[in-house]
Amino acid sequence: HGTLAQVWCPSPSMDLTRRMYVYTPPGYEEGDERYPVLYLLHGGGSDEDAWTNMGRASQILDNLLAQDRIRPMIVIMPNGSPVQVASPDHVAPPPGWRPGQPPTTTSGRPGILRFPDSLVKDVIPFVDGTYRTLADRERRAIAGLSMGGAQTMYAAFNNLDAFAWVGVFSGGLPLLPGVSVEIPAPANAAELRGPDITRTIDPAKF
């Protein structure tokens, strides 16, 4: 089995120290091998616990490694909220924060887009300086769900020198800057959830 750790990472660009989950593959502690890294981002309303507690990421990784279906890797599961330092059950969120409704900055720029900048400026250097990584773009991947999918695209395609592999699952594309357009609410809007019931994207702007 691999090892799952909860690690505190300084994020000077966000003026916070934040918690993330780190999966290291079997044998990491005893060896000296260097490993590729996957940055795995959660969806809106979730936190750094999500891929472990709901997604069972470490069990899936252990099983895939045991079946020789993937190469051993380090997986980083950070908190993608722009204001949280850790999951709300671990550290109380700031007043007024509500899951699924990320705040905006004073400039009106979606607050969630601060995190991709911090990922590149703060998290990657911390990880490469703390763990035995293969610290080049060919051995660095990023993937995310929903809000994390939008953050993944924003981080990856604004930093092509940092990532060679990108995965987006049900990406929250209207969160990307300048691409969303308003649409009429569907007839069953009251039965739905999420911020994009009345928004889609303009393909040309995207």
CORDACOR-V247921 format. One record per run of one state. SS is the DSSP state (A for helix, B for strand, O for the rest). FROM is the first residue (numbers start at 1). TO is the last residue. If there is no record, write none. Layout:
[[SS FROM TO] [SS FROM TO]]
//
This chain:
[[O 1 2] [B 3 11] [A 12 14] [O 15 15] [B 16 24] [O 25 34] [B 35 41] [O 42 49] [A 50 53] [O 54 56] [A 57 66] [O 67 72] [B 73 78] [O 79 103] [B 104 104] [O 105 109] [B 110 110] [O 111 111] [A 112 130] [O 131 132] [B 133 133] [O 134 136] [A 137 139] [B 140 145] [O 146 146] [A 147 157] [O 158 164] [B 165 169] [O 170 172] [A 173 175] [O 176 179] [B 180 182] [O 183 188] [A 189 191] [O 192 198] [B 199 201] [O 202 206]]
//
